[in-house]
Amino acid sequence: MQLKVIARNLIKLNRIATLLAVGITVSTGVPALAYSTTTDVPNTSGHFIKGGTNLGNTLYICTAQVNGQDTPGKYYPPDQACYVPYGGKEFSFISSITFYKSDNWRWIAFQDKITNKNVIGGMDNDDPLYFCRAKIFTGEYTPGKYYSPTKTCYVPYGGLEYQFTYGYSDFQILIAN
């Protein structure tokens, strides 16, 4: 349990370090222009970060715990669930979901380089997971996780995990301005 708390604090420190490196003010451990909140069901009428759409519904970025580690994914309001890609499948979570608010983050085409502007959404062992999104079968963007050792954006959709690998597929990644 204590390791879980330490890991979450390290992720928060990494997010804060990233924001400080790009000149965003930080106070009392929470970025001034970006913050996360854990809740069971968000009020999506707020300024949560939009990651795409699905059948006319806005998808928001979220994270949920998979094997004790934060994993980026998509929040689908009609189901009130955060869907994350993991191990070739799509998993859904309806509680203890983390959402992100910001007026100073944006999506850009991934260009084979992680910088201090990329937004960390979790960890996979010792490797950071970033927020990414790719166009799925419907032609709409769907958010997921980017794993730098494989240069791949993993997107949850229809019960499966789809892979978009740099050099073979186009996808976008979330950065701090």
Helices and strands as residue ranges (DSSP letters): H 2-21, E 26-27, E 30-31, E 34-39, E 50-54, E 57-66, E 69-76, G 77-79, E 81-86, E 89-93, E 97-102, E 105-109, E 120-124, E 127-135, E 141-147, G 148-150, E 152-157, E 160-165, E 172-176
